[in-house]
Amino acid sequence: MAEFFPDVKKIEYEGAESKNPLSFKHYNAAEEVEGKTMQEHFRFGVAYWHTMRGEGADPFGPGTALRPWEGADDVANAQNRARVFFEFLEKLGAPFYCFHDRDVAPEGESLAESNDNLDAVVSVLKEEQDRTGLQLLWGTANLFSNPRYMHGAATSCNADAFAFAAAQVKKMIEVTKELGGTNYVFWGGREGYQNLWNTDMKREMDHLATFMHMAIDYAKQIGFTGQFLFEPKPKEPTKHQYDFDAAACINFIRANGLEDHIKLNLETNHATLAGHTMEHELEYAGSQGFLGSMDANTGDLLLGWDTDQFPTDIYLTTKCMLAILKHGGLAPGGVNFDAKVRRESHEPIDLFHAHIGGMDAFARGLKIAAAIRADGRLENFVKERYGSWDTGIGKDIEGGQASFESLDAYMLDKGEGAPNASGRQEFLENLINEFI
Protein backbone atom coordinates (compact mmCIF):
# COMPACT_ATOMS: atom_id res chain seq x y z
CA MET A 1 0.00 0.00 0.00
CA ALA A 2 1.29 3.47 -0.88
CA GLU A 3 2.52 5.61 1.99
CA PHE A 4 1.05 9.09 2.40
CA PHE A 5 3.72 10.16 4.91
CA PRO A 6 6.78 8.45 3.38
CA ASP A 7 9.29 10.62 5.23
CA VAL A 8 7.87 9.76 8.66
CA LYS A 9 8.73 6.54 10.46
CA LYS A 10 6.84 5.34 13.53
CA ILE A 11 7.28 7.90 16.28
CA GLU A 12 9.34 6.35 19.08
CA TYR A 13 10.17 7.35 22.63
CA GLU A 14 13.77 8.61 22.70
CA GLY A 15 13.87 10.43 26.03
CA ALA A 16 14.31 14.02 27.15
CA GLU A 17 17.81 14.35 25.70
CA SER A 18 16.72 13.61 22.15
CA LYS A 19 16.85 16.43 19.61
CA ASN A 20 14.78 14.53 17.08
CA PRO A 21 11.54 16.52 16.57
CA LEU A 22 9.78 13.35 15.38
CA SER A 23 10.23 11.51 18.66
CA PHE A 24 8.63 11.47 22.08
CA LYS A 25 10.70 13.07 24.81
CA HIS A 26 8.35 12.16 27.69
CA TYR A 27 5.51 9.96 26.42
CA ASN A 28 6.58 6.35 26.85
CA ALA A 29 3.44 4.26 26.27
CA ALA A 30 4.72 1.30 28.32
CA GLU A 31 6.05 3.29 31.29
CA GLU A 32 4.08 2.71 34.48
CA VAL A 33 2.91 5.58 36.66
CA GLU A 34 0.80 4.85 39.75
CA GLY A 35 0.26 1.27 38.66
CA LYS A 36 -0.89 1.89 35.08
CA THR A 37 0.99 2.44 31.84
CA MET A 38 0.90 5.84 30.21
CA GLN A 39 -1.15 4.37 27.39
CA GLU A 40 -3.72 3.17 29.93
CA HIS A 41 -3.82 6.53 31.72
CA PHE A 42 -4.33 8.64 28.62
CA ARG A 43 -6.06 6.47 26.01
CA PHE A 44 -5.01 9.16 23.53
CA GLY A 45 -7.42 9.83 20.69
CA VAL A 46 -7.10 11.85 17.49
CA ALA A 47 -9.98 13.98 16.21
CA TYR A 48 -10.85 13.18 12.61
CA TRP A 49 -12.55 16.54 12.02
CA HIS A 50 -9.51 18.69 12.74
CA THR A 51 -6.75 16.33 11.65
CA MET A 52 -8.26 15.19 8.36
CA ARG A 53 -10.89 17.82 7.56
CA GLY A 54 -9.33 20.98 8.94
CA GLU A 55 -8.34 23.16 6.00
CA GLY A 56 -6.96 26.14 7.91
CA ALA A 57 -9.82 28.47 6.98
CA ASP A 58 -10.80 31.33 9.25
CA PRO A 59 -13.42 34.14 9.03
CA PHE A 60 -10.96 36.25 7.03
CA GLY A 61 -9.71 33.76 4.47
CA PRO A 62 -9.97 30.31 2.88
CA GLY A 63 -8.00 27.25 3.85
CA THR A 64 -4.23 27.06 3.48
CA ALA A 65 -3.59 23.39 4.33
CA LEU A 66 -1.59 21.32 1.86
CA ARG A 67 -3.18 17.89 1.80
CA PRO A 68 -1.91 16.01 -1.28
CA TRP A 69 -4.27 13.09 -0.69
CA GLU A 70 -7.38 15.25 -1.15
CA GLY A 71 -9.49 15.07 -4.31
CA ALA A 72 -13.15 15.25 -5.19
CA ASP A 73 -15.65 15.41 -2.33
CA ASP A 74 -17.01 11.96 -3.02
CA VAL A 75 -17.14 8.55 -1.37
CA ALA A 76 -14.03 7.24 -3.13
CA ASN A 77 -11.93 10.11 -1.81
CA ALA A 78 -13.50 9.74 1.64
CA GLN A 79 -12.43 6.09 1.68
CA ASN A 80 -8.92 7.03 0.63
CA ARG A 81 -8.81 9.74 3.32
CA ALA A 82 -9.68 7.12 5.94
CA ARG A 83 -6.65 5.07 4.90
CA VAL A 84 -4.44 8.18 5.14
CA PHE A 85 -5.79 8.76 8.65
CA PHE A 86 -4.92 5.27 9.83
CA GLU A 87 -1.40 5.59 8.49
CA PHE A 88 -1.13 8.78 10.55
CA LEU A 89 -2.49 7.03 13.67
CA GLU A 90 -0.14 4.08 13.23
CA LYS A 91 2.95 6.23 12.84
CA LEU A 92 1.94 8.53 15.70
CA GLY A 93 1.17 5.65 18.05
CA ALA A 94 -2.19 6.97 19.24
CA PRO A 95 -4.46 4.01 20.05
CA PHE A 96 -7.86 5.72 19.54
CA TYR A 97 -9.73 8.11 17.28
CA CYS A 98 -13.03 10.02 17.30
CA PHE A 99 -15.29 11.27 14.52
CA HIS A 100 -18.62 12.82 13.52
CA ASP A 101 -20.64 11.14 10.79
CA ARG A 102 -20.18 14.02 8.34
CA ASP A 103 -16.41 14.13 8.96
CA VAL A 104 -15.77 10.79 7.36
CA ALA A 105 -18.41 10.65 4.59
CA PRO A 106 -20.06 13.27 2.38
CA GLU A 107 -23.68 14.16 3.07
CA GLY A 108 -26.04 12.99 0.34
CA GLU A 109 -29.19 14.45 -1.15
CA SER A 110 -31.30 12.39 1.26
CA LEU A 111 -30.96 10.63 4.58
CA ALA A 112 -30.81 7.27 2.79
CA GLU A 113 -28.00 8.45 0.51
CA SER A 114 -26.09 9.91 3.46
CA ASN A 115 -26.41 6.59 5.31
CA ASP A 116 -25.16 4.69 2.26
CA ASN A 117 -22.17 7.02 1.96
CA LEU A 118 -21.39 6.55 5.64
CA ASP A 119 -21.64 2.77 5.39
CA ALA A 120 -19.18 2.77 2.49
CA VAL A 121 -16.57 4.61 4.55
CA VAL A 122 -17.31 2.72 7.78
CA SER A 123 -16.42 -0.49 5.95
CA VAL A 124 -12.95 0.97 5.34
CA LEU A 125 -12.66 2.18 8.93
CA LYS A 126 -13.49 -1.32 10.11
CA GLU A 127 -10.93 -2.86 7.76
CA GLU A 128 -8.29 -0.45 9.02
CA GLN A 129 -9.18 -1.11 12.66
CA ASP A 130 -8.86 -4.85 12.06
CA ARG A 131 -5.55 -4.37 10.26
CA THR A 132 -3.98 -2.10 12.87
CA GLY A 133 -5.71 -2.92 16.16
CA LEU A 134 -6.58 0.76 16.64
CA GLN A 135 -9.95 1.55 18.21
CA LEU A 136 -12.79 4.05 18.19
CA LEU A 137 -12.92 6.07 21.42
CA TRP A 138 -16.25 7.66 20.57
CA GLY A 139 -18.60 8.54 17.76
CA THR A 140 -21.01 11.43 17.40
CA ALA A 141 -23.29 13.09 14.86
CA ASN A 142 -22.84 16.50 13.25
CA LEU A 143 -26.11 18.21 14.18
CA PHE A 144 -24.96 21.77 13.52
CA SER A 145 -23.54 22.29 10.01
CA ASN A 146 -26.54 21.64 7.76
CA PRO A 147 -28.93 24.62 7.39
CA ARG A 148 -31.78 22.42 8.70
CA TYR A 149 -30.18 22.87 12.13
CA MET A 150 -30.11 26.67 12.04
CA HIS A 151 -32.43 26.74 15.09
CA GLY A 152 -30.78 23.76 16.75
CA ALA A 153 -31.40 20.03 16.43
CA ALA A 154 -32.94 18.44 19.53
CA THR A 155 -33.95 21.94 20.68
CA SER A 156 -35.21 23.21 17.31
CA CYS A 157 -38.57 24.95 16.99
CA ASN A 158 -39.06 22.72 13.92
CA ALA A 159 -40.21 19.16 14.74
CA ASP A 160 -38.87 17.84 11.42
CA ALA A 161 -35.37 19.04 12.35
CA PHE A 162 -35.70 17.11 15.63
CA ALA A 163 -36.83 14.01 13.72
CA PHE A 164 -33.96 14.23 11.22
CA ALA A 165 -31.48 14.64 14.07
CA ALA A 166 -32.93 11.56 15.77
CA ALA A 167 -32.47 9.55 12.59
CA GLN A 168 -28.88 10.75 12.29
CA VAL A 169 -28.05 9.84 15.89
CA LYS A 170 -29.77 6.46 15.50
CA LYS A 171 -27.44 5.70 12.61
CA MET A 172 -24.35 6.89 14.46
CA ILE A 173 -25.13 4.80 17.54
CA GLU A 174 -25.35 1.80 15.18
CA VAL A 175 -22.05 2.75 13.55
CA THR A 176 -20.33 3.33 16.90
CA LYS A 177 -21.47 -0.11 18.04
CA GLU A 178 -20.32 -1.70 14.77
CA LEU A 179 -16.86 -0.18 15.16
CA GLY A 180 -16.58 -1.18 18.82
CA GLY A 181 -16.68 2.40 20.11
CA THR A 182 -16.55 2.67 23.89
CA ASN A 183 -18.45 5.98 24.14
CA TYR A 184 -21.02 8.10 22.32
CA VAL A 185 -20.99 11.91 22.67
CA PHE A 186 -23.86 14.40 22.63
CA TRP A 187 -22.46 17.74 21.54
CA GLY A 188 -25.08 20.45 21.13
CA GLY A 189 -23.41 22.70 18.59
CA ARG A 190 -26.52 24.88 18.22
CA GLU A 191 -28.59 23.73 21.19
CA GLY A 192 -29.24 27.14 22.66
CA TYR A 193 -30.73 30.49 21.76
CA GLN A 194 -29.82 33.80 20.15
CA ASN A 195 -32.77 35.76 21.52
CA LEU A 196 -35.15 34.88 24.35
CA TRP A 197 -37.99 36.88 22.75
CA ASN A 198 -38.49 34.09 20.19
CA THR A 199 -37.55 31.17 22.48
CA ASP A 200 -39.55 28.80 24.70
CA MET A 201 -36.61 27.71 26.83
CA LYS A 202 -38.42 25.14 28.95
CA ARG A 203 -39.92 23.44 25.92
CA GLU A 204 -36.57 23.30 24.17
CA MET A 205 -34.80 21.80 27.19
CA ASP A 206 -37.60 19.28 27.67
CA HIS A 207 -37.15 18.26 24.04
CA LEU A 208 -33.41 17.82 24.58
CA ALA A 209 -34.10 15.49 27.51
CA THR A 210 -36.63 13.54 25.44
CA PHE A 211 -34.02 13.21 22.68
CA MET A 212 -31.43 11.79 25.07
CA HIS A 213 -33.88 9.32 26.58
CA MET A 214 -34.75 8.14 23.06
CA ALA A 215 -31.05 7.59 22.32
CA ILE A 216 -30.55 5.63 25.53
CA ASP A 217 -33.62 3.50 24.81
CA TYR A 218 -32.39 2.72 21.30
CA ALA A 219 -28.90 1.86 22.56
CA LYS A 220 -30.44 -0.70 24.92
CA GLN A 221 -32.57 -2.06 22.11
CA ILE A 222 -29.58 -2.78 19.86
CA GLY A 223 -27.19 -3.82 22.65
CA PHE A 224 -24.85 -0.82 22.58
CA THR A 225 -23.23 -0.76 26.02
CA GLY A 226 -20.88 2.20 25.56
CA GLN A 227 -20.87 5.21 27.85
CA PHE A 228 -22.96 8.24 26.79
CA LEU A 229 -21.18 11.56 27.24
CA PHE A 230 -22.54 15.13 27.30
CA GLU A 231 -20.10 17.88 26.27
CA PRO A 232 -20.37 21.34 27.85
CA LYS A 233 -19.84 24.47 25.78
CA PRO A 234 -21.08 27.93 26.77
CA LYS A 235 -21.37 29.84 23.50
CA GLU A 236 -20.29 30.01 19.87
CA PRO A 237 -22.21 29.79 17.71
CA THR A 238 -25.27 30.58 19.85
CA LYS A 239 -25.46 33.45 22.34
CA HIS A 240 -26.17 30.97 25.11
CA GLN A 241 -25.98 27.20 24.91
CA TYR A 242 -27.92 24.96 27.27
CA ASP A 243 -24.81 22.84 27.89
CA PHE A 244 -23.01 25.90 29.32
CA ASP A 245 -20.59 24.21 31.73
CA ALA A 246 -20.18 21.10 33.87
CA ALA A 247 -22.54 22.40 36.56
CA ALA A 248 -25.29 23.23 34.06
CA CYS A 249 -24.95 19.85 32.33
CA ILE A 250 -25.01 17.89 35.59
CA ASN A 251 -28.05 19.83 36.75
CA PHE A 252 -29.77 19.03 33.44
CA ILE A 253 -28.82 15.35 33.67
CA ARG A 254 -30.14 14.98 37.21
CA ALA A 255 -33.28 17.04 36.60
CA ASN A 256 -34.24 14.72 33.77
CA GLY A 257 -33.44 11.33 35.29
CA LEU A 258 -30.38 10.71 33.10
CA GLU A 259 -27.78 10.33 35.86
CA ASP A 260 -27.41 6.57 35.45
CA HIS A 261 -26.61 6.87 31.75
CA ILE A 262 -24.62 10.03 30.99
CA LYS A 263 -21.27 11.46 32.11
CA LEU A 264 -19.36 14.47 30.81
CA ASN A 265 -16.83 14.98 28.03
CA LEU A 266 -14.96 18.12 29.10
CA GLU A 267 -12.96 20.41 26.82
CA THR A 268 -10.34 22.90 27.95
CA ASN A 269 -11.22 25.67 25.51
CA HIS A 270 -14.91 25.32 26.37
CA ALA A 271 -14.04 25.69 30.06
CA THR A 272 -12.24 28.97 29.47
CA LEU A 273 -15.06 30.29 27.29
CA ALA A 274 -17.37 29.64 30.26
CA GLY A 275 -15.08 31.67 32.52
CA HIS A 276 -13.63 28.60 34.25
CA THR A 277 -10.33 26.77 34.30
CA MET A 278 -10.12 23.21 33.03
CA GLU A 279 -9.15 21.95 36.48
CA HIS A 280 -12.33 23.53 37.85
CA GLU A 281 -14.46 21.64 35.33
CA LEU A 282 -12.59 18.37 35.93
CA GLU A 283 -12.82 18.77 39.70
CA TYR A 284 -16.51 19.67 39.62
CA ALA A 285 -17.43 16.76 37.38
CA GLY A 286 -15.20 14.35 39.29
CA SER A 287 -16.52 15.39 42.69
CA GLN A 288 -20.07 14.73 41.48
CA GLY A 289 -19.25 11.37 39.86
CA PHE A 290 -19.70 12.57 36.29
CA LEU A 291 -16.12 12.66 34.95
CA GLY A 292 -16.17 10.70 31.71
CA SER A 293 -13.68 11.89 29.09
CA MET A 294 -11.84 14.98 27.92
CA ASP A 295 -11.09 16.90 24.75
CA ALA A 296 -7.51 18.10 25.12
CA ASN A 297 -6.75 21.51 23.70
CA THR A 298 -6.32 25.07 24.88
CA GLY A 299 -7.50 28.51 23.91
CA ASP A 300 -5.75 31.82 23.47
CA LEU A 301 -6.76 34.03 26.40
CA LEU A 302 -6.36 37.11 24.18
CA LEU A 303 -8.98 35.79 21.76
CA GLY A 304 -12.64 35.33 22.63
CA TRP A 305 -13.47 32.27 20.58
CA ASP A 306 -12.77 28.56 20.38
CA THR A 307 -9.25 28.49 18.91
CA ASP A 308 -8.68 24.76 19.64
CA GLN A 309 -4.90 24.96 19.96
CA PHE A 310 -2.76 22.00 20.94
CA PRO A 311 -1.95 21.82 24.68
CA THR A 312 1.72 22.52 25.41
CA ASP A 313 1.43 24.29 28.80
CA ILE A 314 2.91 21.99 31.46
CA TYR A 315 1.06 23.79 34.26
CA LEU A 316 -2.21 23.07 32.45
CA THR A 317 -1.49 19.39 31.88
CA THR A 318 -0.24 18.96 35.47
CA LYS A 319 -3.44 20.46 36.86
CA CYS A 320 -5.52 18.27 34.55
CA MET A 321 -3.70 15.11 35.58
CA LEU A 322 -3.91 15.94 39.30
CA ALA A 323 -7.71 16.09 38.96
CA ILE A 324 -7.92 13.00 36.75
CA LEU A 325 -5.73 10.89 39.05
CA LYS A 326 -7.65 12.10 42.10
CA HIS A 327 -10.94 10.93 40.63
CA GLY A 328 -9.76 7.54 39.38
CA GLY A 329 -8.99 8.16 35.71
CA LEU A 330 -11.00 8.53 32.52
CA ALA A 331 -11.58 5.02 31.18
CA PRO A 332 -13.67 4.12 29.23
CA GLY A 333 -13.11 7.72 28.13
CA GLY A 334 -9.75 9.13 27.17
CA VAL A 335 -7.73 12.19 26.17
CA ASN A 336 -8.88 13.18 22.69
CA PHE A 337 -6.95 15.89 20.85
CA ASP A 338 -9.80 18.11 19.72
CA ALA A 339 -7.17 20.51 18.43
CA LYS A 340 -6.04 21.89 15.10
CA VAL A 341 -2.76 23.13 13.74
CA ARG A 342 -2.53 26.85 13.12
CA ARG A 343 -3.48 28.26 9.73
CA GLU A 344 0.16 29.06 9.13
CA SER A 345 1.24 25.49 9.96
CA HIS A 346 -0.05 24.18 6.67
CA GLU A 347 2.20 21.24 5.76
CA PRO A 348 1.33 17.60 6.58
CA ILE A 349 4.37 17.20 8.83
CA ASP A 350 2.92 19.85 11.15
CA LEU A 351 0.18 17.37 12.12
CA PHE A 352 2.86 15.15 13.65
CA HIS A 353 4.66 17.96 15.46
CA ALA A 354 1.38 19.12 16.99
CA HIS A 355 0.26 15.74 18.31
CA ILE A 356 3.73 14.78 19.54
CA GLY A 357 3.89 18.01 21.52
CA GLY A 358 0.47 17.44 23.07
CA MET A 359 1.24 13.85 24.03
CA ASP A 360 4.58 14.83 25.56
CA ALA A 361 2.97 17.69 27.49
CA PHE A 362 0.42 15.33 29.02
CA ALA A 363 3.12 12.77 29.81
CA ARG A 364 5.09 15.42 31.69
CA GLY A 365 1.91 16.53 33.45
CA LEU A 366 1.21 12.95 34.52
CA LYS A 367 4.69 12.40 35.93
CA ILE A 368 4.65 15.73 37.77
CA ALA A 369 1.17 15.10 39.15
CA ALA A 370 2.19 11.64 40.35
CA ALA A 371 5.28 13.10 42.05
CA ILE A 372 3.16 15.74 43.82
CA ARG A 373 0.79 13.03 45.03
CA ALA A 374 3.64 10.81 46.21
CA ASP A 375 5.24 13.73 48.07
CA GLY A 376 2.03 14.22 50.02
CA ARG A 377 2.54 17.81 51.17
CA LEU A 378 -0.26 19.24 49.04
CA GLU A 379 -2.74 16.56 50.09
CA ASN A 380 -1.73 16.86 53.74
CA PHE A 381 -2.12 20.64 53.66
CA VAL A 382 -5.69 20.35 52.39
CA LYS A 383 -6.46 17.62 54.92
CA GLU A 384 -5.13 19.74 57.78
CA ARG A 385 -6.98 22.83 56.56
CA TYR A 386 -10.27 20.95 56.98
CA GLY A 387 -9.21 19.25 60.21
CA SER A 388 -11.94 20.93 62.26
CA TRP A 389 -14.46 18.80 60.36
CA ASP A 390 -12.85 15.51 61.37
CA THR A 391 -13.59 15.74 65.11
CA GLY A 392 -15.95 17.44 67.50
CA ILE A 393 -18.64 19.75 66.20
CA GLY A 394 -17.48 19.49 62.58
CA LYS A 395 -17.81 15.71 62.66
CA ASP A 396 -21.27 16.06 64.21
CA ILE A 397 -22.38 18.43 61.42
CA GLU A 398 -21.15 16.17 58.63
CA GLY A 399 -22.65 13.14 60.35
CA GLY A 400 -26.09 14.72 60.51
CA GLN A 401 -25.96 14.92 64.31
CA ALA A 402 -26.29 18.71 64.54
CA SER A 403 -29.14 21.21 64.23
CA PHE A 404 -29.48 24.97 64.32
CA GLU A 405 -30.53 24.63 67.96
CA SER A 406 -27.50 22.54 68.94
CA LEU A 407 -25.11 24.80 67.02
CA ASP A 408 -26.64 27.86 68.67
CA ALA A 409 -26.07 26.31 72.10
CA TYR A 410 -22.50 25.32 71.10
CA MET A 411 -21.54 28.85 70.08
CA LEU A 412 -23.26 30.50 73.06
CA ASP A 413 -21.12 28.31 75.29
CA LYS A 414 -17.87 28.60 73.31
CA GLY A 415 -17.95 32.25 72.35
CA GLU A 416 -16.16 33.56 69.24
CA GLY A 417 -14.70 30.21 68.15
CA ALA A 418 -11.30 29.17 66.78
CA PRO A 419 -9.40 31.68 64.61
CA ASN A 420 -9.06 31.03 60.89
CA ALA A 421 -5.70 29.71 59.67
CA SER A 422 -3.97 31.15 56.60
CA GLY A 423 -4.82 29.68 53.22
CA ARG A 424 -1.10 29.75 52.30
CA GLN A 425 -1.80 30.28 48.59
CA GLU A 426 1.67 31.62 47.82
CA PHE A 427 3.32 28.78 49.75
CA LEU A 428 1.33 26.24 47.72
CA GLU A 429 2.16 27.93 44.42
CA ASN A 430 5.83 27.75 45.37
CA LEU A 431 5.37 24.10 46.33
CA ILE A 432 3.99 23.22 42.90
CA ASN A 433 6.88 25.09 41.26
CA GLU A 434 9.31 22.74 43.03
CA PHE A 435 7.99 19.95 40.81
CA ILE A 436 7.60 21.87 37.55
N, C-alpha and C positions, 0 to 999 in steps of 0.2 A: 504494500500500500504506500502511496506517495506521502512524503512528509510535508507538512505545511509550515513547520518550524525546523528546517533542516540544520540550522546553526545552533540549536539548543539541545543539549543532552539532558538526561534526567537530573533535576536539581538535587544535589546531595548536601548533607550536613558536613561542613568543613571546619567549623569552630570559629571562635571570635577573632582569631589571628588571620583568617583568610582574607585576601584582598580580591577574591573572585566575586564579581557582582552577581553572578548566576550560581550562588551557593547560599545555603543557610548558615548563618553565624551562630544562631541560638536555638532554632527549632530543630530538635532531634526527635523524630517521631517515636523512637523506641525508648527514649530516656524516661525513667520513672520519677515522678514527683508526687509525694503524698500517696504512694501506693498505686498510682495509675500512670500509664504512659502518656506522653504529651498528645499523641494521636487520640487517645481515649478522652483526655480532658477537653480538647478543643473540638474534635469532630469537624474540622474545617470544611466549609462549603464554598463554592464559587457561584456567583450569581450570573445566570445565563444572559439576563437582560442587559447588564452593563458590559460584561466581558465580550459577548458575541454580537450584541445589537447596538451597543453604544457607538454612535458615529462622531461624537465630539461637537454636536450642534449646541448652540445656546441661543437665547432670545435675540442676539445681535448678528448671528451668522450661521451658515450651514455647517455640516460636519466636515471635519478635517482628517478623520482616521483613515489610514492606509490599511485596507484589508484585502489582500490580493485574492483571497478565496471567494469574495463576494461576486455575485452575478445577478441574474434576474430574480425578482421577488416571487419565486414559484416553489413548488414542493421539492423539485429536484435540487435546487440550490439549498433549500432548508435542510434536506437530508445530508448534503455535503457539509454544510455548516456544523451539523451535529458531530460529524466525524472529526472536523477540525477541533471542536471543543474538547472531545475526549482525548485527542493527542495533547492538547494543552493541559488537561487535568492529569494525565499520566506523567508528563514531564515535570509538572509542578509538584506532584505528590500530594495533592489534596484528595481526600477520600470521598467527598460528597459534592453534590451540586444542587441547585434550586432553580426553578423556572416557573413562569406564567405560561398559560396555553398559547397566547399570541406571540410570545417570544420565539418559540421553536417552530411554529407553522403559520403560514399566511392565513388570514381570515378570508373565508369564501363569500360568495354572494348570498348564501343561506346558512342556517345553522347546520343543516345536513352536510353541506360542502365543507364548512369549517371543521366539522367532526372528522370527515374523511381525510382532510389535509393533516389534521393532528394525528390521526391513526397512522398515516404513512410515515410521519417523522418519529412517532413513538416506537414504531417497529425498529428503526435504526438505533434509537436510544437504548432499547432493550438489548439489541445485538451488541452494542458497545459496552453496556454494563456487564453482559455475560463474558465478553472478551477480556475486559480489564479488571473486573471485580469491584469497580467503583459503584457508588450507591446514590440514590436520590434522598436528600435530607428532607425536602418538602416540596410539594407542588401547590400552585394557586392559580386563580383565574384572573385575567385582566378585565376588570369591570369598571374601567375608567377612560379608556382611550376612544372607543367608538362613540360617535355623536348620540347614540341612543341613551347613553349614560350621562348626558349633560346635566341632569337633575339628580344624579346618583343612580345606584342600582337597587339594592335592597331597600333604600330609603327614598326611591323616586316617587314623585307624584303620579307617575304613569304606571299602571298595573302591568302593562305589557313589558315594560323595561324590567320590572321585578321578575316576571315570568321568564324572560330571556336569560337574565342573570342566573336564575335557578337552574335552567337547562345547562348553562355553561359550567356552573359549579358541579352539577351532577356528573357531567362528563369528566371534569378534572379530578373528582374523587375517584372515579373508575380508573382513570389513567394513573393516578398516584398509587392506587392499590396494585395495578398491573405492574408498575415499575418497582414495587417494594418500598415505596416512600414511607418514612417513619413519622411524618407529620403532614398536616394540611393547614395552610395559613389563610385566615380571613384578613385581607387588607382593604379597608374602605377608602379607596382613592378619592371618591367624591361623595362619601357618605357624611354629609353635613349641609350647611346652608350658607348662602350669600346674604340673604336678607330675611329677617324674621317676619316682615310684613306679609310675605307670600308663603310662609312655612307653618305647617302643623307639626311642631316638634314631637309631641307625644306620639302622634300617629306614625311618624317616620321611625322613631326608635322602637315602637311596638312591632313595626314591620321588620326591622332589622333582627329583633329577637325571634320573630316567627321564622325568618329566613334561616337563622342558625339552627333552630330546632329541626327544621326540615332537613338540613344537611346532616345533622347528627342521626336523625331517624334513617336517612338513606344509607349512611355509612354502616349502621347496624344491619340494615337489610341485606347489603352486599358483602358483609364480613370484613369491612375495612376497620382495622383496630388501631390505626395510627392516632397520634395526639393532635387534636385541633388546637390551633394557636390564633390569638387575636392580636393584631399589631397596632399599637398606639401611634397616632400622628396628629398634631394639633391643628395644622393649617396647611395651605398650599396643596391643592388648588383652591379649596373652599375657604371662606372667611373663618368658619369654625367647623371642625370635624367632631363627630360624636365620640370618636375614639381618641380624645384629646391627649391623655397621658395614662400611665399605669393605674392611677387611682380612679379615673373616670371609667376605664375599661373594666376594672374589677368590680366597681359599683354596678355597672351595667350587667356584668355576668351574674352577680349574686341576685340582683333585683329580678332577673328573668329566669332563675332556676337553671343556670348553665354551668354552675361551679364544679360539677362532677365531670365535665366534658372539655372545658376550654382553659388553657393557660395563655401566657403572654409571650409574644415574640417582640423583644425590645430592640430599638435602634438608637444608636448614639445621637445621630443628627436630629432625629425626631425629639429626643429628650431635650436637646438644647433649644430647639424651636419652641418647646413648651415652657421654657424658662427653668429647666431642671438640668442637673448633671446626670450623666449616665449611671454613676454609682447610686444616685438617689433612686432612679427608676428600678435598678437591679435590686437594691435593698428593699424598696417598698414591695415589689412583686415577690421577692424571696420571703420577706417576713410574713406575707399573707398566704404563702403556699401556691403562688401562681407563676413562679419563674419557669419558663419553658425553653426559650431559645433566644438567640440574639443576632441582630444584623450589625456587623462590625464595620463601622466607618467613623468619620468625624466631620464636623462642619467648620467653616471659617467664621469665627466670631465677629469678623468685620462685615460679613455678608448676612443678609436676613432671609436666606432661602436654603433649601436642601441641597448642599453642594456635593454630598456623598464622596468625600475624599477618603483615601486609604488611611487607616490609623497607624501613625508612627510615633505618637507621643507616649513615652514609657510611663509617665505618671498616670495617663488615662488607662493604659492596659493593666497597670498594677492595681489601680482602684477597681477596675472591672473584675479582675481575677480574685481580689480579696473578697468581693461580694459573692462571686460564683462559688468559690471554695467554701465560704461560710455556709452557703445554703445547699451544699451537696452536689453541685455540678449541674450541667445542662441536659444530659442525655434523658430522653431520646432526641432532644434538640441539639444544637451545635452552634458554632461560630461561623456565620455565613458572611462573606465579604460582599455586602450590598454597597459596593464602592466602584467608582469609575476613575480611569486615568484622566488627567487634565486634558483640555482641548489641545494644548500645545504638545502633549506627549502622544504623538499620533502614530508612531511606528509599532508594529506588532510586538517587538521586544519589550516595549514599555509595559505591556500586560504582565510579563514575568517579573520585572523589577518591582512593580506595584504590589503584587501578591506576596513575593518573597519578603518585602519590607513589612507588610502587615503580619505575616506569620511569625517573623522574627520578633516583632514588637510584642506580640502576645506571648511568645515563649519567654522573653525577658520578664514580662509582667507576671507570668506564672511563677517563675523561679524567685522573683523578688517577693511576691505575695506569700509564697510558701516559707521563705526565710523569715519574714515578719511574723508569720503565725508560729513558727518554731521558736523564735526568740521569746515570744510571750509577753513582752512589755506592753504592747498596745492592748492586747486582750485583757491583761491584768489591770491596766489603768481603767478601762471601761468597767470592769467588774467591781473594782474598788469604788469608783465614782457612784455606783448604784448600791453600795453596801448597806445603806440604811433600809433597803427593801428586803434584805435577806434575814433580818432578825426583828424582833420587837414589833412596833406598830406597823412598820412597812410590810412585814410578813403577814400580819393580821389583815391588812388592807388587801393585799394580793390574794390572800386565801379566802376572801369573802367573809371574814370574821369581824369586820368593822362596819360602823354606821355613822351617819352624821352625829347622832347623839353620843356615841362612844368617843368619836374624835373630838367633839366639843369638850367632853369631860377630860380627855387626855391633855388637851392644850390648856384648859383652865388650870389644871394641876401643874403642868410642866412650865408654863410661861412662854417665853419667846421661841424656844426651840433651838436646835443645833445650828451653828453658823454654816453658811454655804462654803464649800471648798472651791478653789480655782478650777476652771475648766482646762487650764494648761494647753491652750491651742497652739501657742508658739513652740512649746516643748515637744508636742506631738508632731508638728510639722518638721522640726529638726530631727526627731526620731526617724521619721519616714525617709528623710534625706540621707540618713546613715546607710540605708539599704540601696538607694538609687544612685 
